[in-house]
Amino acid sequence: MKLKESFIKYNTGSEQIMVSGDGDFNGMVRSNRTAAFIIDLLSRDITRDGIISAMLEKYDAPRDMIERDVDKILLALRGIGAIDE
């Protein structure tokens, strides 16, 4: 899976903002650090397991917590049509 090219991300220092004006979603999304990290990983083709592995390397958190966070963020991104599967 990969972030659709129509979704453009901007890092403002303290947060990441993603905008899209193409397709079904026209708007802006503000991301916390965890979501921003996942969105950055989606700049290239990556699997759910690849995202989880990268998160385990970066964050000191239990695997089940990371899996829940990844699934929640991927569900939200799919909900706005931001991911090419």
N, C-alpha and C positions, 0 to 999 in steps of 0.2 A: 504494500500500500504506500501511497505517497500523497503529499499535500497537492491539491489542484493548483495549477499555475495561475488561475484567476484570483487566488487568495494571496495577497501581498502582506508581508509582515514587516513591522517597523519596531526596532528596539529603541526605547526612549531613555534607557539607563535604569530606571526603576521598574519598568514594566514592558511587556510586549503587546503591541496592538496589531491586529490583523484586520484587513479590510477586503471587501469584495463588492464589486458592482456588476458582476457577470453571473448569469444563471438564476437560480431560485432565491438565493440569499443576497440581499443588497444591504450591507451594513458593516458594522465594526464590532470586533470582539477584543476584549481586554483579557489578558492571560496572566495568571500568577506564575511564579518561577517554575513550578512543576509542569504546568501546561505548556509554558514557553519552551522548556527543555524538550518535551515530546514533539511539539510543533517543529522545532529545529531538527530533530531526528527525522521527521517526515519530509524534510527537504530532499531526501534521497529515498529510494525504494527500500522499505524496511518492513519486517514482519512484527507482529505483536510480541513474539518471543524476543526479537532483537531489541525492541524498545524496553522490555522488562529487564533484559540483561544489562543494557546501558544504564538503566535506572538503579539497578542493584550495585553497579560499580560506582555511581555518583553519590547515592544517598545511603545513609546508615539507617535502614528501615527494614522491617520484616517483609519477606517475599509476598505474603498474602495481602499486606497493606498496599504494596506497590502494584500488584496485579489489580486490585480494586480501583486504585487511582487511574491506572492506565486504561482499564475498561471504561471507567466513567468519562474520561476525557475523550477517548475514541468514540464513544457513543454520542457525546455532544458534537464532536466534529462531523460525524456521519449525519447527524440530525440537521446540520446546516449545509450539507453537501460539500464539505471541504476536502474529502478524501477520495482519491482514485483508488479503487480496489484492484 
